Amino acid sequence: MSATSDFELFADDLGWTEGPVVRHDTGEVLVVSIDRGHLYQSDGATSRFLAVTGGGPNGATEGLDGSVYIAQDGGGSDRSKRTPGVSGGVQVLRPDGRVDTLTSDLISPNDLCMGPDGQLYVTDPTRPRSRRDGRLWRVDPVTGAAYLITSVDWYPNGIGFGPERDAIYVADSNGARIVRLPFADGGRLGEPETFAEMRDGRPDGFCFDSEGNLIVGVVGTDEGDRGSVAVHDRSGALVEQLFPGSHQKYTNVALDDQRRLFVTDSEGGAILVVHGWPTVGLPLFPFRDAS
């Protein structure tokens, strides 16, 4: 594939942005603001405040009814960012604007996605990142019941499903790789397999396109290298590495059915967009089945 590198500003003044979600009904883009504890939604012309989550909202995904599920890290290891009454877990923004706590059984969630079984899958790394371990959870979006699927000896970050339904992909940030974990009997996870390795930097959030290519937001190294967007083919091989700008932390991506690639420029407090991406996005669950 040959992707354009014409990154444009879509929205700014949003704080430390993460978790871009292209709303299924309107095509507007929702982001969490980690440092502000807010949710915002933008159509590219104007951005509007949606809700206060408190703590450190770190990822988001959408349900069929328009509810938005939020990975809430509770403020992480920085005590100054913690909000009284808000701990690590999963929150949900209801269609009527209420923000409820779905579960607080998790420790410091980072990202989440909906699975083909209608359950939420959540990464829960131990902070700070130097700890190099964490957990993967399955959470019932109705009851909030949380089930620990596995513990890992690496730092789990972004999470998502590719074209197949029998495996889940997770970013191992410290290991600079995307890991594929096949499902075994009873919903257990099999041994992790390295699917793609980053040439430079650490993988954060990612998405897939309709052809099964993997698009990754790559954070630059601690030495100050700028961040990038890496494109890998179905075999995991690197196809292209694009540089949105001079910042270090391009943390997450989302690709819609209009061939718009959205990138969170966390360091710049912004959302960037590329129009005319070569492919459309792979629909996320639960909308993949609904369509």
Backbone as CSV, one residue per row, in Angstrom:
resi,resn,N_x,N_y,N_z,CA_x,CA_y,CA_z,C_x,C_y,C_z
1,MET,0.842,-1.188,0.000,0.000,0.000,0.000,0.877,1.237,0.000
2,SER,0.323,2.344,-0.377,1.065,3.599,-0.376,0.203,4.652,0.290
3,ALA,0.538,4.953,1.522,-0.279,5.884,2.315,0.244,7.303,2.164
4,THR,-0.664,8.235,2.187,-0.271,9.634,2.198,0.238,10.025,3.577
5,SER,1.087,11.013,3.634,1.581,11.477,4.933,1.128,12.909,5.195
6,ASP,0.011,13.310,4.573,-0.503,14.668,4.742,-1.380,14.732,5.989
7,PHE,-0.738,14.847,7.140,-1.470,14.930,8.401,-1.950,16.362,8.610
8,GLU,-3.241,16.507,8.909,-3.832,17.814,9.133,-4.390,17.885,10.546
9,LEU,-4.481,19.101,11.062,-5.084,19.298,12.377,-6.595,19.139,12.271
10,PHE,-7.152,18.267,13.094,-8.599,18.047,13.129,-9.230,18.776,14.309
11,ALA,-8.556,18.727,15.467,-9.052,19.414,16.666,-7.882,19.607,17.617
12,ASP,-7.929,20.696,18.409,-6.843,20.936,19.360,-7.394,21.490,20.667
13,ASP,-6.483,21.816,21.579,-6.804,22.299,22.918,-7.681,21.291,23.673
14,LEU,-7.241,20.028,23.664,-8.012,18.954,24.271,-7.279,18.265,25.410
15,GLY,-6.123,18.788,25.797,-5.357,18.117,26.838,-4.610,16.922,26.277
16,TRP,-4.249,16.010,27.169,-3.457,14.830,26.773,-4.403,13.792,26.149
17,THR,-4.525,13.830,24.836,-5.538,13.045,24.141,-5.154,11.571,24.022
18,GLU,-6.188,10.734,24.071,-6.030,9.291,23.884,-7.378,8.710,23.445
19,GLY,-7.322,7.425,23.048,-8.529,6.655,22.799,-9.477,7.207,21.759
20,PRO,-9.033,7.520,20.530,-9.989,8.075,19.561,-11.058,7.058,19.181
21,VAL,-12.293,7.514,19.152,-13.440,6.685,18.770,-14.230,7.440,17.711
22,VAL,-14.395,6.854,16.533,-15.246,7.453,15.513,-16.666,6.992,15.789
23,ARG,-17.530,7.919,16.184,-18.893,7.562,16.563,-19.629,6.953,15.381
24,HIS,-20.302,5.845,15.648,-20.914,5.068,14.582,-22.043,5.817,13.891
25,ASP,-22.786,6.621,14.632,-23.964,7.265,14.050,-23.649,8.599,13.381
26,THR,-22.681,9.346,13.897,-22.436,10.694,13.393,-21.110,10.857,12.659
27,GLY,-20.150,9.951,12.862,-18.834,10.107,12.274,-17.966,11.105,13.012
28,GLU,-18.484,11.688,14.102,-17.665,12.574,14.918,-16.653,11.745,15.708
29,VAL,-15.615,12.412,16.183,-14.536,11.717,16.867,-14.544,12.068,18.351
30,LEU,-14.591,11.043,19.169,-14.556,11.212,20.613,-13.156,10.879,21.104
31,VAL,-12.638,11.690,22.023,-11.364,11.389,22.669,-11.487,11.587,24.166
32,VAL,-10.642,10.860,24.893,-10.502,11.108,26.321,-9.329,12.064,26.515
33,SER,-9.401,12.846,27.571,-8.312,13.749,27.949,-7.786,13.268,29.291
34,ILE,-6.613,12.631,29.259,-6.104,11.969,30.456,-5.831,12.960,31.580
35,ASP,-5.168,14.061,31.261,-4.775,14.985,32.313,-5.938,15.813,32.846
36,ARG,-6.962,16.024,32.019,-8.109,16.820,32.470,-9.220,15.965,33.088
37,GLY,-9.212,14.654,32.782,-10.303,13.808,33.243,-11.609,14.139,32.558
38,HIS,-11.529,14.438,31.254,-12.694,14.844,30.482,-12.864,13.965,29.241
39,LEU,-14.072,14.022,28.679,-14.370,13.464,27.363,-14.764,14.610,26.448
40,TYR,-14.249,14.559,25.205,-14.599,15.562,24.202,-15.055,14.855,22.922
41,GLN,-15.811,15.582,22.120,-16.239,15.079,20.819,-16.104,16.194,19.797
42,SER,-15.568,15.864,18.608,-15.299,16.887,17.606,-15.754,16.446,16.229
43,ASP,-16.235,17.423,15.449,-16.571,17.170,14.055,-15.535,17.780,13.113
44,GLY,-14.445,18.278,13.668,-13.402,18.897,12.869,-13.526,20.399,12.778
45,ALA,-14.732,20.913,12.988,-14.946,22.370,12.991,-15.040,22.885,14.420
46,THR,-15.772,22.170,15.247,-15.905,22.531,16.653,-15.747,21.287,17.520
47,SER,-15.267,21.500,18.719,-15.148,20.421,19.703,-16.020,20.772,20.889
48,ARG,-16.699,19.787,21.428,-17.565,20.059,22.563,-17.246,19.121,23.716
49,PHE,-17.372,19.653,24.906,-17.167,18.893,26.128,-18.358,17.966,26.339
50,LEU,-18.087,16.702,26.663,-19.168,15.747,26.892,-19.387,15.426,28.362
51,ALA,-18.293,15.155,29.089,-18.479,14.680,30.459,-17.175,14.754,31.235
52,VAL,-17.316,14.754,32.560,-16.187,14.633,33.481,-16.105,13.184,33.936
53,THR,-14.913,12.599,33.807,-14.681,11.254,34.331,-13.853,11.291,35.596
54,GLY,-13.065,12.376,35.768,-12.093,12.404,36.837,-10.965,11.421,36.546
55,GLY,-10.024,11.325,37.484,-8.951,10.349,37.357,-8.153,10.512,36.085
56,GLY,-7.887,9.396,35.418,-7.134,9.408,34.171,-7.768,8.506,33.129
57,PRO,-8.767,8.994,32.381,-9.362,8.181,31.322,-8.318,7.908,30.243
58,ASN,-8.142,6.637,29.871,-6.976,6.281,29.062,-7.323,5.571,27.765
59,GLY,-8.567,5.208,27.567,-8.991,4.546,26.341,-10.499,4.497,26.307
60,ALA,-11.066,4.264,25.132,-12.525,4.261,25.008,-12.960,3.357,23.861
61,THR,-14.201,2.889,23.945,-14.822,2.161,22.851,-16.329,2.346,22.972
62,GLU,-17.049,2.068,21.885,-18.479,2.377,21.824,-19.318,1.106,21.770
63,GLY,-20.492,1.169,22.406,-21.445,0.077,22.351,-22.556,0.365,21.354
64,LEU,-23.381,-0.634,21.080,-24.449,-0.507,20.081,-25.430,0.600,20.403
65,ASP,-25.685,0.831,21.689,-26.667,1.843,22.077,-26.061,3.239,22.189
66,GLY,-24.799,3.391,21.815,-24.144,4.686,21.925,-23.409,4.914,23.225
67,SER,-23.499,3.956,24.153,-22.724,4.073,25.383,-21.234,4.042,25.057
68,VAL,-20.457,4.782,25.812,-19.011,4.824,25.624,-18.356,4.229,26.866
69,TYR,-17.565,3.180,26.670,-16.874,2.503,27.758,-15.456,3.053,27.854
70,ILE,-15.025,3.359,29.076,-13.785,4.105,29.295,-12.859,3.308,30.210
71,ALA,-11.612,3.131,29.763,-10.579,2.550,30.622,-10.076,3.658,31.542
72,GLN,-10.376,3.538,32.803,-10.055,4.564,33.793,-8.877,4.084,34.642
73,ASP,-7.730,4.769,34.513,-6.553,4.301,35.259,-6.511,4.833,36.687
74,GLY,-7.475,5.648,37.058,-7.547,6.140,38.421,-6.559,7.231,38.745
75,GLY,-5.842,7.722,37.740,-4.803,8.706,37.987,-3.419,8.110,37.943
76,GLY,-3.336,6.769,37.747,-2.053,6.107,37.602,-1.192,6.211,38.841
77,SER,0.117,6.244,38.623,1.047,6.282,39.747,1.277,7.690,40.271
78,ASP,0.723,8.698,39.590,0.886,10.093,40.005,-0.253,10.468,40.948
79,ARG,0.043,10.518,42.217,-0.992,10.787,43.220,-1.646,12.154,43.034
80,SER,-0.912,13.102,42.446,-1.456,14.445,42.267,-2.589,14.464,41.251
81,LYS,-2.689,13.426,40.400,-3.725,13.380,39.379,-4.952,12.581,39.812
82,ARG,-4.904,12.036,41.002,-6.013,11.208,41.450,-7.190,12.055,41.906
83,THR,-8.382,11.582,41.606,-9.612,12.269,41.963,-10.299,11.500,43.079
84,PRO,-10.665,12.154,44.167,-11.366,11.452,45.246,-12.594,10.711,44.712
85,GLY,-12.714,9.453,45.088,-13.865,8.655,44.677,-13.716,7.977,43.334
86,VAL,-12.605,8.234,42.624,-12.378,7.609,41.328,-11.157,6.712,41.428
87,SER,-11.347,5.426,41.163,-10.242,4.476,41.204,-10.124,3.797,39.850
88,GLY,-9.127,2.951,39.724,-8.959,2.227,38.476,-10.144,1.315,38.198
89,GLY,-10.559,1.234,36.946,-11.685,0.383,36.579,-12.195,0.727,35.199
90,VAL,-13.454,0.425,34.957,-14.108,0.761,33.696,-15.323,1.618,34.005
91,GLN,-15.404,2.762,33.339,-16.561,3.641,33.448,-17.375,3.548,32.166
92,VAL,-18.599,4.045,32.232,-19.446,4.071,31.039,-20.196,5.398,30.984
93,LEU,-20.084,6.051,29.838,-20.870,7.252,29.561,-22.164,6.796,28.909
94,ARG,-23.275,6.972,29.605,-24.571,6.536,29.103,-25.090,7.519,28.049
95,PRO,-26.016,7.076,27.202,-26.587,7.986,26.205,-27.231,9.229,26.802
96,ASP,-27.667,9.154,28.069,-28.295,10.326,28.690,-27.274,11.260,29.329
97,GLY,-25.962,10.947,29.190,-24.918,11.823,29.691,-24.363,11.455,31.050
98,ARG,-24.946,10.456,31.705,-24.432,10.024,33.009,-23.122,9.263,32.827
99,VAL,-22.202,9.423,33.776,-20.989,8.622,33.826,-21.077,7.707,35.037
100,ASP,-21.163,6.409,34.798,-21.269,5.423,35.868,-19.993,4.593,35.935
101,THR,-19.725,4.034,37.102,-18.634,3.073,37.256,-19.195,1.684,36.974
102,LEU,-18.649,1.036,35.956,-19.093,-0.319,35.611,-18.432,-1.334,36.527
103,THR,-17.119,-1.184,36.747,-16.396,-2.041,37.682,-15.174,-1.291,38.189
104,SER,-14.818,-1.542,39.434,-13.586,-0.997,40.003,-12.670,-2.124,40.461
105,ASP,-12.863,-3.316,39.893,-12.052,-4.469,40.275,-10.654,-4.422,39.665
106,LEU,-10.475,-3.638,38.599,-9.188,-3.548,37.936,-8.291,-2.562,38.674
107,ILE,-6.996,-2.530,38.325,-6.046,-1.707,39.067,-5.790,-0.376,38.366
108,SER,-5.248,-0.416,37.153,-4.927,0.818,36.431,-5.074,0.602,34.928
109,PRO,-6.296,0.380,34.447,-6.523,0.050,33.038,-5.950,1.076,32.067
110,ASN,-5.560,0.569,30.901,-4.950,1.416,29.887,-5.821,1.547,28.646
111,ASP,-6.350,0.437,28.142,-7.141,0.473,26.914,-8.147,-0.667,26.944
112,LEU,-9.119,-0.599,26.047,-10.151,-1.621,26.017,-10.798,-1.684,24.645
113,CYS,-11.473,-2.804,24.386,-12.207,-2.984,23.133,-13.357,-3.933,23.393
114,MET,-14.320,-3.940,22.473,-15.418,-4.891,22.546,-15.036,-6.111,21.720
115,GLY,-15.395,-7.295,22.203,-15.080,-8.528,21.502,-16.275,-9.075,20.739
116,PRO,-16.060,-10.107,19.917,-17.150,-10.722,19.155,-18.198,-11.390,20.035
117,ASP,-17.848,-11.645,21.298,-18.783,-12.244,22.253,-19.583,-11.190,23.016
118,GLY,-19.399,-9.909,22.671,-20.128,-8.850,23.355,-19.528,-8.430,24.682
119,GLN,-18.367,-8.967,25.019,-17.688,-8.621,26.268,-16.602,-7.581,26.010
120,LEU,-16.258,-6.836,27.051,-15.167,-5.887,26.974,-13.853,-6.574,27.336
121,TYR,-12.806,-6.259,26.586,-11.474,-6.778,26.880,-10.579,-5.596,27.231
122,VAL,-9.884,-5.703,28.379,-9.212,-4.542,28.967,-7.774,-4.896,29.332
123,THR,-6.836,-3.990,28.968,-5.459,-4.143,29.438,-5.303,-3.383,30.750
124,ASP,-4.516,-3.968,31.645,-4.370,-3.415,32.992,-2.902,-3.521,33.406
125,PRO,-2.047,-2.618,32.889,-0.626,-2.706,33.227,-0.336,-2.198,34.626
126,THR,0.687,-2.757,35.236,1.151,-2.244,36.509,1.995,-1.008,36.248
127,ARG,1.699,0.062,36.945,2.440,1.306,36.746,3.390,1.531,37.922
128,PRO,4.554,2.164,37.688,4.984,2.740,36.414,5.393,1.685,35.398
129,ARG,5.679,2.135,34.164,5.963,1.225,33.068,7.183,0.346,33.324
130,SER,8.081,0.807,34.167,9.282,0.031,34.467,8.976,-1.272,35.193
131,ARG,7.742,-1.422,35.703,7.377,-2.654,36.414,7.283,-3.849,35.473
132,ARG,6.946,-3.612,34.205,6.941,-4.647,33.176,6.062,-5.860,33.530
133,ASP,4.849,-5.598,33.972,3.891,-6.694,34.113,2.485,-6.113,34.088
134,GLY,1.500,-6.993,34.037,0.125,-6.525,33.995,-0.846,-7.660,33.805
135,ARG,-2.088,-7.297,33.482,-3.173,-8.256,33.401,-4.069,-7.950,32.198
136,LEU,-4.775,-8.965,31.739,-5.823,-8.804,30.744,-7.120,-9.293,31.370
137,TRP,-8.175,-8.494,31.210,-9.463,-8.790,31.823,-10.567,-8.907,30.770
138,ARG,-11.594,-9.645,31.119,-12.855,-9.663,30.376,-13.926,-9.110,31.308
139,VAL,-14.668,-8.099,30.832,-15.664,-7.432,31.670,-17.018,-7.491,30.981
140,ASP,-18.034,-7.897,31.719,-19.400,-7.925,31.195,-19.933,-6.488,31.151
141,PRO,-20.315,-5.970,29.975,-20.753,-4.570,29.883,-22.117,-4.320,30.502
142,VAL,-22.827,-5.371,30.858,-24.143,-5.220,31.484,-24.033,-5.279,33.006
143,THR,-23.388,-6.335,33.507,-23.331,-6.537,34.954,-22.087,-5.923,35.594
144,GLY,-21.039,-5.705,34.796,-19.786,-5.209,35.341,-18.907,-6.294,35.935
145,ALA,-19.346,-7.553,35.856,-18.525,-8.648,36.387,-17.200,-8.711,35.628
146,ALA,-16.094,-8.747,36.361,-14.756,-8.730,35.756,-14.068,-10.067,35.990
147,TYR,-13.488,-10.617,34.936,-12.802,-11.900,35.000,-11.360,-11.716,34.539
148,LEU,-10.420,-12.114,35.381,-9.018,-12.049,35.019,-8.715,-13.173,34.036
149,ILE,-8.317,-12.813,32.814,-8.021,-13.829,31.803,-6.604,-14.360,31.969
150,THR,-5.658,-13.437,32.119,-4.269,-13.869,32.250,-3.436,-12.736,32.833
151,SER,-2.327,-13.096,33.439,-1.310,-12.143,33.862,-0.094,-12.321,32.962
152,VAL,0.595,-11.231,32.679,1.727,-11.291,31.764,2.942,-10.617,32.401
153,ASP,4.134,-10.984,31.915,5.364,-10.396,32.449,5.884,-9.300,31.522
154,TRP,4.955,-8.568,30.906,5.285,-7.420,30.067,4.188,-6.372,30.248
155,TYR,4.380,-5.195,29.651,3.487,-4.072,29.870,2.416,-4.034,28.776
156,PRO,1.178,-4.484,29.057,0.114,-4.495,28.050,-0.494,-3.111,27.875
157,ASN,-0.632,-2.687,26.621,-1.099,-1.334,26.338,-2.328,-1.405,25.425
158,GLY,-2.205,-1.026,24.153,-3.350,-1.074,23.244,-3.871,-2.490,23.060
159,ILE,-5.153,-2.598,22.689,-5.782,-3.911,22.542,-6.837,-3.839,21.455
160,GLY,-6.999,-4.929,20.695,-8.015,-4.932,19.648,-8.097,-6.265,18.946
161,PHE,-9.152,-6.433,18.161,-9.357,-7.633,17.358,-9.033,-7.335,15.905
162,GLY,-8.345,-8.270,15.271,-8.057,-8.178,13.852,-9.157,-8.828,13.030
163,PRO,-8.846,-9.257,11.805,-9.879,-9.853,10.936,-10.462,-11.145,11.489
164,GLU,-9.651,-11.912,12.223,-10.143,-13.178,12.768,-10.826,-12.941,14.109
165,ARG,-11.660,-13.885,14.512,-12.404,-13.756,15.759,-11.785,-14.577,16.887
166,ASP,-10.814,-15.431,16.573,-10.310,-16.387,17.556,-8.968,-15.972,18.160
167,ALA,-8.645,-14.683,18.080,-7.413,-14.189,18.688,-7.571,-12.714,18.999
168,ILE,-6.799,-12.251,19.959,-6.799,-10.840,20.313,-5.370,-10.323,20.231
169,TYR,-5.233,-9.051,19.876,-3.919,-8.434,19.713,-3.704,-7.414,20.825
170,VAL,-2.477,-7.392,21.353,-2.143,-6.499,22.456,-0.768,-5.888,22.190
171,ALA,-0.631,-4.597,22.469,0.665,-3.940,22.352,1.486,-4.214,23.610
172,ASP,2.673,-4.765,23.409,3.658,-4.935,24.468,4.610,-3.752,24.344
173,SER,4.345,-2.697,25.110,5.072,-1.449,24.909,6.561,-1.576,25.212
174,ASN,6.902,-2.192,26.334,8.320,-2.315,26.664,9.045,-3.258,25.715
175,GLY,8.332,-4.242,25.192,8.936,-5.189,24.267,8.948,-4.720,22.831
176,ALA,8.364,-3.539,22.568,8.336,-2.944,21.226,7.757,-3.910,20.198
177,ARG,6.613,-4.503,20.536,5.996,-5.479,19.635,4.492,-5.499,19.827
178,ILE,3.809,-6.041,18.831,2.381,-6.355,18.932,2.275,-7.860,19.088
179,VAL,1.559,-8.278,20.111,1.430,-9.695,20.453,0.057,-10.196,20.033
180,ARG,0.017,-11.377,19.463,-1.242,-12.046,19.133,-1.458,-13.170,20.133
181,LEU,-2.632,-13.184,20.768,-2.955,-14.225,21.742,-4.184,-14.990,21.258
182,PRO,-4.018,-16.234,20.843,-5.169,-17.027,20.373,-6.037,-17.457,21.543
183,PHE,-7.327,-17.578,21.285,-8.240,-18.090,22.301,-8.210,-19.613,22.306
184,ALA,-8.243,-20.163,23.496,-8.298,-21.608,23.674,-9.675,-21.983,24.209
185,ASP,-9.847,-23.236,24.571,-11.126,-23.710,25.084,-11.518,-22.946,26.349
186,GLY,-12.804,-22.688,26.471,-13.319,-22.035,27.663,-13.000,-20.566,27.759
187,GLY,-12.593,-19.951,26.632,-12.305,-18.527,26.641,-10.936,-18.177,27.186
188,ARG,-10.135,-19.210,27.494,-8.781,-18.933,27.968,-7.922,-18.441,26.807
189,LEU,-6.780,-17.844,27.132,-5.855,-17.381,26.115,-4.670,-18.328,26.018
190,GLY,-4.270,-18.612,24.771,-3.111,-19.448,24.551,-1.824,-18.653,24.694
191,GLU,-0.724,-19.264,24.286,0.575,-18.626,24.403,0.680,-17.429,23.455
192,PRO,1.251,-16.327,23.938,1.393,-15.152,23.073,2.393,-15.384,21.958
193,GLU,2.061,-14.840,20.774,2.942,-14.931,19.615,3.281,-13.515,19.176
194,THR,4.535,-13.247,18.868,4.912,-11.931,18.351,4.398,-11.807,16.923
195,PHE,3.513,-10.831,16.702,2.950,-10.610,15.375,3.744,-9.564,14.597
196,ALA,4.105,-8.477,15.243,4.837,-7.402,14.567,5.804,-6.760,15.553
197,GLU,6.967,-6.377,15.063,7.957,-5.702,15.884,8.158,-4.278,15.378
198,MET,8.316,-3.351,16.305,8.502,-1.956,15.944,9.959,-1.705,15.588
199,ARG,10.156,-0.968,14.529,11.523,-0.613,14.142,12.100,0.420,15.100
200,ASP,11.310,1.416,15.443,11.731,2.474,16.368,10.572,2.769,17.302
201,GLY,10.865,2.966,18.576,9.854,3.399,19.517,9.017,2.266,20.089
202,ARG,7.981,2.663,20.842,7.124,1.724,21.559,5.698,1.778,21.019
203,PRO,5.086,0.643,20.749,3.702,0.659,20.282,2.750,1.040,21.403
204,ASP,1.726,1.811,21.042,0.708,2.217,22.004,-0.640,1.677,21.505
205,GLY,-1.509,2.535,20.956,-2.782,2.060,20.420,-2.663,1.723,18.943
206,PHE,-3.620,0.938,18.441,-3.564,0.505,17.047,-4.959,0.209,16.522
207,CYS,-5.042,0.031,15.219,-6.291,-0.399,14.584,-5.934,-1.235,13.357
208,PHE,-6.947,-1.849,12.759,-6.778,-2.630,11.533,-7.595,-2.010,10.420
209,ASP,-7.126,-2.180,9.187,-7.941,-1.762,8.052,-8.705,-2.959,7.497
210,SER,-9.517,-2.717,6.494,-10.399,-3.752,5.960,-9.638,-4.875,5.277
211,GLU,-8.376,-4.658,4.951,-7.561,-5.681,4.310,-6.684,-6.437,5.304
212,GLY,-6.838,-6.124,6.573,-6.082,-6.818,7.605,-4.736,-6.206,7.924
213,ASN,-4.434,-5.043,7.345,-3.201,-4.352,7.700,-3.330,-3.723,9.085
214,LEU,-2.227,-3.683,9.797,-2.174,-3.158,11.152,-1.571,-1.754,11.124
215,ILE,-2.244,-0.801,11.767,-1.775,0.586,11.837,-1.548,0.921,13.306
216,VAL,-0.320,1.332,13.645,0.081,1.467,15.043,0.545,2.894,15.345
217,GLY,0.057,3.446,16.451,0.626,4.675,16.982,1.875,4.323,17.771
218,VAL,3.016,4.851,17.339,4.308,4.499,17.939,4.881,5.708,18.667
219,VAL,5.133,5.539,19.950,5.698,6.602,20.768,7.212,6.573,20.636
220,GLY,7.821,7.742,20.444,9.271,7.820,20.341,9.954,7.389,21.613
221,THR,11.227,7.071,21.525,11.979,6.597,22.678,12.194,7.717,23.679
222,ASP,12.627,7.319,24.861,12.876,8.302,25.918,14.029,9.238,25.576
223,GLU,14.800,8.893,24.572,15.916,9.751,24.164,15.452,10.930,23.325
224,GLY,14.150,11.013,23.047,13.628,12.176,22.350,13.318,11.973,20.893
225,ASP,13.439,10.760,20.383,13.077,10.509,18.992,11.599,10.813,18.782
226,ARG,11.253,11.348,17.630,9.855,11.680,17.380,9.035,10.415,17.136
227,GLY,7.753,10.533,17.447,6.850,9.416,17.274,6.441,9.242,15.826
228,SER,5.718,8.155,15.553,5.366,7.829,14.176,4.078,7.030,14.125
229,VAL,3.642,6.754,12.911,2.555,5.814,12.650,3.134,4.719,11.763
230,ALA,3.113,3.493,12.238,3.693,2.374,11.504,2.581,1.516,10.898
231,VAL,2.778,1.101,9.651,1.816,0.256,8.945,2.466,-1.101,8.685
232,HIS,1.800,-2.170,9.132,2.289,-3.531,8.946,1.267,-4.321,8.143
233,ASP,1.733,-5.225,7.294,0.810,-6.019,6.489,0.273,-7.200,7.284
234,ARG,-0.501,-8.062,6.628,-1.171,-9.172,7.317,-0.185,-10.164,7.927
235,SER,1.045,-10.183,7.424,2.054,-11.076,7.985,2.810,-10.446,9.139
236,GLY,2.572,-9.160,9.395,3.275,-8.456,10.450,4.481,-7.682,9.975
237,ALA,4.805,-7.768,8.685,5.970,-7.063,8.159,5.697,-5.575,8.035
238,LEU,6.698,-4.765,8.340,6.566,-3.318,8.238,6.473,-2.905,6.777
239,VAL,5.448,-2.119,6.455,5.244,-1.620,5.102,5.685,-0.165,4.992
240,GLU,5.241,0.649,5.944,5.560,2.076,5.925,5.654,2.608,7.343
241,GLN,6.455,3.635,7.511,6.514,4.355,8.774,6.370,5.839,8.470
242,LEU,5.304,6.438,8.996,4.975,7.827,8.696,5.186,8.680,9.935
243,PHE,5.595,9.949,9.710,5.879,10.854,10.813,4.900,12.025,10.759
244,PRO,3.920,12.026,11.675,2.901,13.090,11.655,3.455,14.479,11.920
245,GLY,4.554,14.580,12.659,5.102,15.885,13.009,6.341,15.722,13.861
246,SER,6.632,16.717,14.678,7.858,16.726,15.463,7.689,16.191,16.878
247,HIS,6.461,15.844,17.264,6.220,15.397,18.623,6.632,13.940,18.829
248,GLN,6.706,13.556,20.079,7.172,12.226,20.451,6.033,11.244,20.676
249,LYS,4.868,11.744,21.103,3.821,10.840,21.573,2.569,10.925,20.689
250,TYR,2.576,10.131,19.618,1.387,9.881,18.804,0.856,8.534,19.281
251,THR,-0.143,8.598,20.155,-0.432,7.461,21.013,-1.460,6.473,20.488
252,ASN,-2.343,6.901,19.588,-3.405,5.988,19.189,-3.978,6.414,17.847
253,VAL,-4.677,5.491,17.202,-5.189,5.722,15.851,-6.581,5.120,15.703
254,ALA,-7.342,5.649,14.747,-8.644,5.094,14.379,-8.865,5.369,12.900
255,LEU,-9.350,4.368,12.175,-9.597,4.482,10.738,-11.065,4.206,10.469
256,ASP,-11.747,5.145,9.793,-13.191,4.982,9.595,-13.522,4.501,8.193
257,ASP,-14.823,4.434,7.884,-15.273,3.935,6.579,-15.255,5.014,5.511
258,GLN,-14.792,6.212,5.872,-14.623,7.295,4.902,-13.150,7.487,4.535
259,ARG,-12.331,6.529,4.904,-10.888,6.561,4.639,-10.208,7.748,5.315
260,ARG,-10.679,8.043,6.532,-10.041,9.059,7.363,-9.288,8.351,8.481
261,LEU,-7.983,8.601,8.568,-7.182,8.068,9.652,-6.982,9.161,10.693
262,PHE,-7.431,8.894,11.921,-7.291,9.847,13.022,-6.148,9.395,13.932
263,VAL,-5.359,10.355,14.375,-4.206,10.088,15.231,-4.268,11.027,16.426
264,THR,-4.118,10.490,17.626,-4.055,11.361,18.806,-2.614,11.831,19.004
265,ASP,-2.448,13.139,18.948,-1.179,13.791,19.235,-1.260,14.229,20.696
266,SER,-0.932,13.311,21.590,-1.112,13.576,23.015,-0.282,14.759,23.472
267,GLU,0.937,14.806,23.020,1.853,15.875,23.409,1.348,17.243,22.949
268,GLY,0.677,17.262,21.801,0.162,18.520,21.261,-1.260,18.820,21.672
269,GLY,-1.887,17.923,22.455,-3.262,18.142,22.887,-4.238,18.168,21.735
270,ALA,-3.995,17.337,20.707,-4.742,17.466,19.460,-5.131,16.117,18.875
271,ILE,-6.033,16.195,17.895,-6.343,15.072,17.004,-5.879,15.479,15.616
272,LEU,-5.128,14.608,14.966,-4.714,14.824,13.583,-5.518,13.907,12.679
273,VAL,-5.601,14.245,11.390,-6.344,13.411,10.449,-5.605,13.348,9.118
274,VAL,-5.687,12.190,8.490,-5.252,12.015,7.104,-6.493,11.676,6.297
275,HIS,-6.798,12.460,5.295,-7.919,12.172,4.407,-7.434,11.332,3.226
276,GLY,-8.285,10.442,2.752,-7.938,9.645,1.582,-6.948,8.536,1.864
277,TRP,-7.026,7.933,3.061,-6.199,6.759,3.356,-6.510,5.684,2.310
278,PRO,-5.539,4.853,1.924,-5.765,3.896,0.839,-6.889,2.887,1.077
279,THR,-7.217,2.618,2.321,-8.239,1.620,2.640,-9.190,2.180,3.690
280,VAL,-10.320,1.502,3.883,-11.237,1.854,4.965,-10.891,1.026,6.191
281,GLY,-11.422,1.447,7.328,-11.147,0.740,8.563,-11.918,-0.562,8.674
282,LEU,-11.343,-1.520,9.372,-12.059,-2.743,9.728,-13.072,-2.380,10.809
283,PRO,-14.371,-2.638,10.587,-15.358,-2.274,11.610,-15.048,-2.919,12.949
284,LEU,-15.246,-2.152,14.000,-15.043,-2.662,15.349,-16.263,-3.449,15.796
285,PHE,-16.040,-4.387,16.708,-17.179,-4.996,17.384,-17.751,-3.962,18.350
286,PRO,-19.073,-3.913,18.522,-20.092,-4.835,18.028,-20.633,-4.471,16.642
287,PHE,-20.123,-3.399,16.029,-20.694,-2.934,14.764,-20.317,-3.819,13.590
288,ARG,-19.248,-4.606,13.728,-18.879,-5.517,12.656,-19.983,-6.542,12.421
289,ASP,-20.554,-7.053,13.489,-21.636,-8.028,13.359,-22.947,-7.347,12.977
290,ALA,-23.155,-6.136,13.499,-24.404,-5.424,13.216,-24.510,-5.046,11.756
291,SER,-23.355,-4.822,11.083,-23.374,-4.428,9.683,-23.470,-5.622,8.756
